[in-house]
Each structure stands twice: as structure tokens, then as C-alpha cells.
Amino acid sequence: MFAKLARTGFVIAALGISGCTNSSVEDFAPQYANKQLPEKILASMRAKSMNRNSPVMARIFKEEGVLEIWKQKTNGRYDIVATYPICKWSGKLGPKYTEGDRQAPEGFYTVRPSQMNPKSNYHLSFNIGFPNAYDRANGRTGANLMVHGACSSSGCYSMTDPQIEEIYAFGRDAFQGGQTEFQIQAFPFRMTAANMARYRNDPNYEFWKMLKVGYDNFEITKVPPKVDVCEKRYVFNQIPANGETFNPTGACPASTQPDSLKVAYSSYQKSYDSAFASASKMSVPAKPTIAGLKEANIVADWSKRRARGERVPIEPPSLNADGTISETQRMGRIDSPAGRKMAALDAEKAAKKKAEEEKAAAIAAAKAAKEAEKAQKLAAKEAAKHPAAQDMAAAPAPADAAAPENATQTASGEPDGAVSKLKKRLLGMFGG
């Protein structure tokens, strides 16, 4: 049954360069775009019954920070062939909502030959295809979301240059084998019962439950699921009846699944439900996640101001559970033509403001001096009109004719009254 699914289109296709032959790649692409896979990987592929040019797919897990390459075996199923630690990805757990929110996308994406870029500014790259039909149906925006080298990310999945050379080679070889596209499955974490239980109260939980259906389909079949969108949601491995098609924003058409897949999924779900119930009793910390469109818009505004060269907090702001916004205290400006231009404009504005303040201070000082001089002249003029008053004001104040008796002191500091009493006592003793 699973081989039949692969033959009817559930098999993904591979990476490549649209319209390019081996000669054109060698003539125009950098040599590292033609680098061959290491012998160790080729030996592993042979041991797992994989051909060098067979189809590939990729899985990404943000929380673990890994990118997996899976390759089709001769029996039609896929097996993992390589795992790479992601050098950098930006944002938090959760989907990408809007241009500038710095979120690395989550969901099911398709890479076609035209999305490959051997001459990337980031060594090598391929565009993952955001926004896809689901993103567009839900009004999500953004562009140029890639897997690339250079270990630098503002919404992409960035690898080291040696890593991207191997990842690119997997796709290039599969394309040369005749494939036309390949699937990327990007998840916040491995969608196990334990991890889903950890995030059961997260605002992104319903979105992740939807992704989990596709995750489970792959875990059961080991064949990349057929992905469609209707009623603004993902549907997996559904075959529409009577030749109908899936409309991303319209009602889902009547559809069917192979009975064997439905039975396998039902059994898988029962085991999951039991494990989820047990995991829900445990308390395991979760990692930060994006708080929906509101936080995405806050970060997008920060990105716009930063792109204009304004001074903004070094790190993007975060929306707290209570609705407050957290920002780092350290401010900075992006080192770019826009940033340098904005810095020059700010310096010019500051210099102009300082000059204006200095000019205003000089004018105020001059005005105050003029007022003081005017007051001095007026006082002199008034004094000239009244010379007697001027003499009186200049004469020393007369000394008191007689100080009160009880206020005078002797040379020894005794009061006059004490001296008189002593004098009278002496006179009385000598008959004076």
C-alpha cells in the first residue's frame, strides 16, 4: 500500500536548478555548488538501499535545533541519512505570521528547482517556499525565507557553509535523478505525546495539533504525506471524490483515505492518547513561544524601525502574558547605509539644536545686560536729581549718646552694677 502511495504522488521530489544541465552548472555555478557528498555518506546510503539520485525530503525541529535529510529507499519508503545541527534560527517557537516578525516558518513547504540558488550571498541557499497555500489563506506574509549558509539568520534556517554544501548536494543529486520538487517539514519540536503535553496550554497549540496529523502520517508510512489546504487548514493524504479539487479558502470536498492508512492511524492515535494523558500529569518547563499576531506585529514594527536605521533596543521586544512588553535597555543602530544615514541626520539635528540653544542663551544674556545697564543709568539719574539725599545716605550713622546702664561692660567683662556695689562696700569698710 505504501509503495502505491509513493507511485501516486505522495513521493516528494528533489532539489535542483531549473533548466540546468551538468555542463551549465559546472560552467556558471561556484565550484562548491558541485561538491560531491562525502564517501562516508554515500556508503551509508548504499547500506540502506538508497540510490545517489533518489528523492529526498527534509525535516526541521526548532527546539532541538536540527535539520534532518531523509532519502527514499528502493522499497519506496524513506529513511534518515544525515542530521545537521542548525547554526542559527531566529524568533521563537511558533509559526511565522507577518513580514518582519523574524520568525522562522513552521509547516509543510515545497522546494522546486527555481528556488535553488547556487550563487547566494549566503554561500548556497534554497527558498523554502513561504508563504505556501496555507499561509496565504490565513493572511500570513513574508518573503525570501531560506535554508542557507553563512550562519546568519533573520527568519531563515542558517547552516554553516560546509553543512549547506552537503544539504545542497543531496538536492542537486536528486534533481539529476529526474525529480521536480521536494518537501520540507518544519516543526517546533518532535511532536511526541510528552512534547505536546508540555505545550498543551500554549496559544499555538491548535496550530501544532494540525501539523501533528502530517507528522503522524509520515511516522506511520515513512512516505512524505500528500499535503493540501482547504477551509484554511492543512489536510493530509486525502483523495477528493469525483475529481474535485482543494480550495485553500473554500469548503473541503468529500475525500477518502486508503483503509489500511486509516486503521494504522487509529491504532497510532490510541497509543498517543494514553501517553499524552500520562505526560499531562508531569510538569516539564516549556520554551518561549510567539504570542500570536499581536507579538508578531510588535516585532515587525521594531524590524521596520531598525531597517530605517533608527536607534532601537538591540534585541526584538517580547509580549508578556500580562500584555506588557519587555525590551532590552541597551540601544543600538544597525550598521548599514540606512543606519549611517540616520546617524548623520541625528547628529546634524543635535548640532542644530545645540546651536539654537546657544544662540537663545546669548540673546537672553545680552538682553539681561542691557536691562541692567538701563537700570543703573536710571538710578544715577534719580540720584543726580536729589543731592541732599545722596549726602545723607553717604554720612556715617552717629554713635549712641549714652548706652543703657545695664548694657555696658567693664574691661574685665563685669557689669557696671557689680562695680558700683564693690565700690560702696570698700568705702563702708574704710569710713568713706
HELIX and SHEET records of a PDB file:
HELIX    1   1 PHE A    2  LEU A    5  1                                   4    
HELIX    2   2 ALA A    6  PHE A   10  3                                   5    
HELIX    3   3 ASN A   22  PHE A   28  1                                   7    
HELIX    4   4 GLN A   31  ASN A   34  5                                   4    
HELIX    5   5 GLU A   39  ALA A   47  1                                   9    
HELIX    6   6 PRO A  113  GLN A  115  5                                   3    
HELIX    7   7 ALA A  133  ALA A  137  1                                   5    
HELIX    8   8 ASP A  161  GLN A  176  1                                  16    
HELIX    9   9 ALA A  193  ARG A  198  1                                   6    
HELIX   10  10 TYR A  205  THR A  221  1                                  17    
HELIX   11  11 ALA A  241  GLY A  243  5                                   3    
HELIX   12  12 ASP A  259  ALA A  279  1                                  21    
HELIX   13  13 GLY A  292  ALA A  307  1                                  16    
HELIX   14  14 PRO A  337  LYS A  385  1                                  49    
HELIX   15  15 PRO A  387  ALA A  394  1                                   8    
HELIX   16  16 GLU A  405  ALA A  407  5                                   3    
HELIX   17  17 ASP A  416  MET A  429  1                                  14    
SHEET    1   A 5 TYR A  78  PRO A  85  0                                        
SHEET    2   A 5 VAL A  66  GLN A  72 -1                                        
SHEET    3   A 5 VAL A  56  PHE A  61 -1                                        
SHEET    4   A 5 PHE A 182  PHE A 187  1                                        
SHEET    5   A 5 GLY A 107  VAL A 111 -1                                        
SHEET    1   B 5 LYS A  88  TRP A  89  0                                        
SHEET    2   B 5 TYR A 157  SER A 158 -1                                        
SHEET    3   B 5 MET A 146  HIS A 148  1                                        
SHEET    4   B 5 SER A 125  ASN A 127 -1                                        
SHEET    5   B 5 MET A 116  ASN A 117 -1                                        
SHEET    1   C 2 VAL A 227  CYS A 230  0                                        
SHEET    2   C 2 ARG A 233  PHE A 236 -1                                        
SHEET    1   D 2 ILE A 239  PRO A 240  0                                        
SHEET    2   D 2 SER A 255  THR A 256 -1                                        
SHEET    1   E 2 VAL A 312  PRO A 313  0                                        
SHEET    2   E 2 MET A 331  GLY A 332 -1                                        
SHEET    1   F 2 SER A 318  LEU A 319  0                                        
SHEET    2   F 2 ILE A 325  SER A 326 -1                                        
END                                                                             
